[in-house]
């Protein structure tokens, strides 16, 4: 999944086209970085899922940072994680498919 400056550009949050494509993959996934691609490993939703942290604590911390650059995007993602999304892909699915098309909220 796109991440870092690549997703910021994709969402229209920055005009500058990144020189490299940044993607995020689950921590356990092993991939070879193709030329021009930077791979980041992520565990945010998984950390909430495993009880290592909870989305309310992350949301509270974000609330204490009044000038956080990605506040809106992170806040929406945390809401989706709190609603049951287990991965960045599920967060994006809820945002780009479910909400965008007015579909009912998925249930486990």
C-alpha positions as CSV (number, residue, x, y, z in Angstrom):
1,X,0.0,0.0,0.0
2,X,1.2,3.5,-0.7
3,X,2.7,5.3,2.3
4,X,4.6,8.4,3.5
5,X,5.1,11.1,0.8
6,X,3.6,8.8,-1.9
7,X,0.2,8.6,-0.2
8,X,0.3,12.3,0.7
9,X,0.8,13.1,-3.0
10,X,-2.0,10.6,-3.9
11,X,-4.4,12.2,-1.5
12,X,-3.6,15.7,-2.8
13,X,-1.9,16.8,0.4
14,X,1.3,17.8,-1.4
15,X,2.0,19.1,-4.8
16,X,5.6,17.8,-5.0
17,X,5.9,14.5,-6.8
18,X,8.0,12.2,-4.7
19,X,11.3,11.0,-6.3
20,X,10.7,7.5,-4.8
21,X,7.6,5.5,-4.4
22,X,7.0,4.6,-0.7
23,X,5.0,1.6,0.2
24,X,4.1,-0.1,3.5
25,X,3.9,-3.8,4.0
26,X,3.1,-5.9,7.1
27,X,6.2,-6.3,9.4
28,X,6.3,-10.0,8.7
29,X,6.3,-9.7,4.9
30,X,9.7,-10.0,3.2
31,X,10.1,-8.2,-0.1
32,X,12.9,-7.1,-2.3
33,X,12.8,-3.4,-3.0
34,X,12.6,-2.7,-6.7
35,X,14.6,0.3,-8.0
36,X,12.8,3.5,-7.2
37,X,10.7,1.9,-4.4
38,X,11.2,2.3,-0.6
39,X,9.5,-0.4,1.5
40,X,8.4,0.4,5.0
41,X,7.2,-2.3,7.4
42,X,4.2,-1.4,9.6
43,X,2.3,-2.8,12.6
44,X,0.0,0.1,13.8
45,X,-3.4,-1.7,13.3
46,X,-1.8,-4.9,14.4
47,X,-0.5,-3.3,17.6
48,X,-4.1,-2.3,18.5
49,X,-5.4,-5.7,17.5
50,X,-2.9,-7.5,19.8
51,X,-3.7,-5.2,22.7
52,X,-0.2,-3.7,22.7
53,X,-1.8,-0.3,22.6
54,X,-5.4,0.9,21.9
55,X,-6.8,3.3,19.4
56,X,-8.2,5.6,22.1
57,X,-4.7,6.1,23.5
58,X,-3.3,6.9,20.0
59,X,-6.2,9.2,19.3
60,X,-5.7,11.0,22.6
61,X,-2.0,11.5,21.8
62,X,-2.9,12.8,18.4
63,X,-5.3,15.2,20.1
64,X,-2.5,16.6,22.3
65,X,-0.5,17.5,19.1
66,X,-2.5,20.5,17.9
67,X,-0.4,21.0,14.8
68,X,0.2,17.5,13.5
69,X,0.7,17.5,9.8
70,X,-1.4,14.4,9.1
71,X,-4.1,15.0,11.7
72,X,-7.1,14.4,9.5
73,X,-5.8,11.3,7.8
74,X,-4.5,9.7,11.1
75,X,-7.7,10.6,12.9
76,X,-9.9,8.8,10.2
77,X,-7.6,5.8,10.2
78,X,-7.7,5.5,14.0
79,X,-11.5,5.8,13.9
80,X,-11.6,2.9,11.4
81,X,-9.1,0.8,13.5
82,X,-11.4,1.4,16.5
83,X,-14.3,0.3,14.4
84,X,-12.6,-3.0,13.7
85,X,-10.3,-2.5,10.7
86,X,-7.3,-4.9,11.1
87,X,-4.9,-3.5,8.5
88,X,-4.1,-0.4,6.5
89,X,-5.8,-2.1,3.5
90,X,-9.0,-2.5,5.5
91,X,-8.9,1.2,6.6
92,X,-8.6,2.2,3.0
93,X,-11.4,-0.1,1.9
94,X,-13.7,1.4,4.5
95,X,-12.8,4.9,3.3
96,X,-12.6,4.4,-0.4
97,X,-15.3,1.8,-1.0
98,X,-17.8,1.6,1.9
99,X,-18.1,5.4,2.7
100,X,-17.6,6.6,-0.8
101,X,-20.5,4.4,-2.0
102,X,-22.8,4.8,1.0
103,X,-22.6,1.0,1.8
104,X,-23.5,-0.3,5.2
105,X,-20.7,-0.7,7.7
106,X,-19.1,-4.2,7.4
107,X,-19.4,-6.5,10.4
108,X,-17.0,-9.3,11.4
